[in-house]
Every structure is written in structure tokens, then in C-alpha cells.
Amino acid sequence: MRCTCDELLKGQAGVSPVCLAHLWLFQALSETEVQALTAAAWRKPFEKGQYVFIEGQPATLLFVIKAGRVKLVKTDDDGTEILVDIRKAGDFIGETFLSADADYPLTAECVEDSLLCGFTKERFERLVTEHPNIGLQIMRNMSERISWLTSRVGSASSTHLEERLYAVLVTVAREHGTRTASGLVIEFPLTHEELSFLVGAHRVSVTKALKALRESGKVAREGKHLILPAG
């Protein structure tokens, strides 16, 4: 389900302080800053499969994920979609809009029903100018994101595919999984093709590596869900 950024702004709803203030992205803000933040934002529900923005569109909106999950994909020259990342509640997407006259380099698609809070570029720039501490929180979040991406690069450096795949699954499970008595459950489907993009290997090789992980007991499957058993 595709829609333009202008269409997203139609029928937008206001944001209450509860919607944003408790998110780690905006922790340690004063009451005045929280009020300014919520006054500048709007919120909108998205359905599973709906595009938040599309690669190549002008980057004019920033989004904070209040609930749900969004995947970021890159389309290569032959039309193949490459999974780059999966963002969860508390993360933000569309940060490219902080650059002048930039386009979105990725497509953002909801992998489940989601609720997003958004800011227009004009409102956000005015907000950060008037309340510098809000900008400081964004900078801290970016630092944490860089550290997380660095750890993913370290995981990908392993020469053994099974080890790389297991490291990626552990990262995804910790970021997005649900802890149960059986272990960490990844409750949304990850195709073998998507896993191949995450580990940088051919899909057939990933299928064999995943089978080996299941046979060794490191990974289990129940329907479409992957489980990392509790150790």
C-alpha cells in the first residue's frame, strides 16, 4: 500500500505527552520540552504492508515508532529489495531529512500494524532551535545507533556462516524478540532471502546454515516464528 508524504499528513491526529515522553529517545526532558515536543508532532496509524515512505521521495518527514515494527529496504539496480534494518517502538526512521534537500535512501514498510508519531522538517528544526536539549537527546540516540551498527559489522566479520547467522539472529531476537519460557521468540516472519541480505550470503547457503543451527539446538522453529532457546 503506497502513499505519498502529503497523503500521510491528511487526517493526522494530535499527540499527547504520554505518546512520546516515555520513549528512551526523549528521556530526561523537562515538562516544558515535552509540551513543545508533543505540540510539534502528529501521529498516524499504519497497516501491515503499508509504506511509510519510499526510496527516492523527498525527505520531508521524520518518524518515531510508537508501536509496531518497520523494515527498511534498499532496491538495487535490477529491482531486488535488500533488507537493511528492522526498527521497533522507540526507534526513529527518516533521519535523512536532517540533511538539506535530501531524498530518502531507503523504503520504510510496516511489517505489522504500527503507530507512528511524525514531525515535519520545518517544525522539527524550529523545535530543536528553541529547545537545544531535545537536539542533544537525538544526538545521543544517534551515538547509540552507531555503536549498535558497529557491533553488527563485528558479527558479520566472522568467517563461518553459521556463526554469522546465529549472531544476526541473536541481535534481532534481543532487539525485537519476546522472552518466553522457551527462549527468545522472533514473532514476525524472516524469509531466508531477508536473512541472506543480513548476513551477506547466498540464500541457499543461509538455508543450509539455518538447518544446521536447528539440528544443533541453537535455533528452533514453531510455524513462522524462530526461537532461540534459553541456555
N, C-alpha and C positions, 0 to 999 in steps of 0.2 A: 504494500500500500504506500504509494509515493505521494508526497505533498511538499509544497514549497514553504520557505520560511515565512512568507507573507501569510500563507494559509494557516500556519501554526498560531499566528497572533490573533486569529479570529476566534471569538468565543473563549478567550483566555479568562481564567479566574484569578482573583487576588490570592495573596499568600498570607497566612497567619504566622505570627512569630514561632509557633510550635513547628511549623513546616521546615524551617531552616536552622533555627537557633541551636538545636541539639546535635546537629551534624558536626563531626570532627573537623570538617573543613572550616567551620566558623566558630570553633570553640574560643573561649576567653574574650569574647566581645562584650562590650558594655551594653546596657539596656538601650541607650541612645543609638548605638551602632546596629543593634538587632532591629530596632524600629526602622532605621534608614534602609537596612538590607531588605526587609520584607516589603517596604513601600516601593522599592525599585524593581521587585521581582514579580513574576506571574507564574502560574502553574497550569499544567495541562496533562490529562491522562493520554496514554498511548496504548494501542492494542499490540499484541504479539504480532510480529511481522511488519509493523509499521516503521517507515523510515523517519528518523528524527531530522537528519539532513543527508545530503547526497554529495559524494565526491565531485568537486568542481563548482559547487554552488558558492556564491559569495559568503564569506564567514562573517555573519552579522549578529549571531546569537550565541550565547554561552548557556549551557545547561548544567544543573546539578540534579543528579538522580536521587529522588526522594524514596522511591520504591521500585523494585524490579531490576532487570539487567539489560544491558545494551551491548551488542558486539560491534566492534569497529573492523571494517574490512577495506582492503585495497584492491582495486581492479587493475590487472596488468594489461599489457598491450593486446593480448589475444582474448580478453574478456573473462579470464579466470579470476574469481574472487579469492583473495588471500586473507585469512583471519589474522588480524594483528593483535587484538586485545579484547577482553571482556570486562566491562565496568559494572560495578554494583552500586547499591544505595550508599550515598555518601561521597561517591566519586563525581567528577565533573567531566563533561565532554564538550568539544567545540572550542578548546582553549586557543586554537589558531586565530580566533577573532581578536586576540590581543595584538596581533601584528597588523600593520597598516595595509589596507586593501588586499587582504589575503583571501584565498579560497579554501574551502575545506579539503584537506588532502585525503580524507577517508570518508567512507559512508558509515553512518550510525544506524543500526537496525535493532529494534527491540526483540529480544529472544523470549520475552514473556510480557504479560501486561505490566505496564510501568507508569509511574507518576513522576514527571519531571518539572522542576522549577527552572525558570529561564530569565535571562537578562538580555536586553538589547545592548549593543555596543555603546551607544550614547549614554544610556542610563548607568551602565557599569563604570565607564570612565569617569563620569561625574561623581558616582558613589565613592570610588577609590580616591579621587582628588579631595573630596570633602572629609573622608574618614580613612586616613592612611593606615590605621591598624587593620582594617579589613584587607587591604592590599598585602600587608605583612603576613596574614594568615594564608592567603593564596600562595605567597612565595614559599612558605613553609611546606604547604601541600606539594608544590612542585618539587621541592627538595626530596621529600619522601618518595614521590613518584620516580624520580631519577634513581634513587637508591634501590627501589624495587625492580626497576628495569635492569639495573646493573646486576642484580642477583639473578635475574632471568638469563642474562647473557652468560653469566658464570655457569649456570646449569646447562646451557646449550653447548658449552665448550667440551663437555665430556665426550670422549671418542666412542663410547659404547652406546648404541641406540637405545637399548633397554634402560640404561641408566638415565639418559637424557629424557626419555619419555616418562619414566617414573618421576623424575624431578619436576617436569612440567605438570604432571597430574597432581603432585603434592602441592605445588604452588596454586593451581586452580582450585583444589579442594579447600585449602586454607583460606583463600580469598572469597570463594563463593559457595563452599560446601556447607552441609548441615551435619552437626555432630550427633550421632546416634549411638546406641549400644553396640552396633555392628562396626562402627568406624565413621569416617568422613564420607558423606554421600554427595556426589555431584548430581543434582536433581534435574538438570537440563541436559538434553542430548548433545554430545560432541561427536561429530562424524569422524571417521578415520581420515577423511580428506582434511578436515579442520585441524586434527591433531598433527597431520603431516606438515602443515604450514607452521604450526607452533614449534615443532622440533627440527624443522628444516630437513625432512627426509621424504622419500617416496611413499605414497600411500600403501603400496603393497608391503614395504618394509615395516611400516608402522603397524599394519595388521598382524604381521608375524611377531613383532615385539610385544604388542598388547596381549597376544595369545600366550606368549612365554611368561609375561607378568601374571596372567591369570593362573597359569599352571603352577607357578611358584608360590601362589597365595598372596602376592603383593597387591593384587587388584582383583576385585570381584565385580560381577555384573548382575543386576536384577532388572529385567526389562530394558528400558533405555537409560537406566541410571548406572553410573560407575561408583564403586565403593572402594575406599582404601581402608582395609580392616584395621581395627585398633591393635596396636602392638603390645 
